[in-house]
């Protein structure tokens, strides 16, 4: 198990993840700037918009987005956070108590949900830590309803990622650096539409939509 994966299963780390580690890591994706943080604020506002939606947050960690993604839900709208780490899920459950919020332990490679079950499917700041991440993308597409959206934040190869030593650091920590079009190509292969990529330093936000049935 990689260094990063071991940390995610550590109870003490789950308690400091949101307040200390994640802000530093987010700034690192922007190479010391604020572009990732700025986009993250905009994303949180978007997730909080009103609507009767079912939201699935894959590798939800300690529930970083649970409050935003559930705040505007109406009708039968519900948020489900899924993670493999018991420590992270325990922290998430303590910090996010709401009748619209549920946390489950599960494997992102074999999501325990029927096909086309969710209107919004996210995987934010986690895909680069998961083994065989493209298989997780396939599952994300499977459980997204026609007309639904996928939202991803992960790593991307930029000039700094090509510097000597960068691959070694990534290998030791277990962080995967995706090629510039790797995520996009996989989504296009599933015939998703409106695929958009925003690069912030060595991070990328990718939004895509599953087409409606004709």
Buried (B, 14 or more C-beta within 10 A) or exposed (E): EBEBBEBBBBEEBBBEBBEEEBEEBBBEBBBEEEBBBEBBEEBBEBBBEEEEBBBBBBBBBBBBBBBBBBBBBEEEBBBBBBBBBEBBBBBBBEBBEEEBBBBBEBEBBEBEBEEBBBBBBBBBBBBBBBEEBBBBBBBBBBBBBEEBBBBBBBBBBBEEBEEEEBEEEBEEBBBBBBEEEBBBEBBEEBEBEEBEBBBBBBBBBBBBBBEEEE
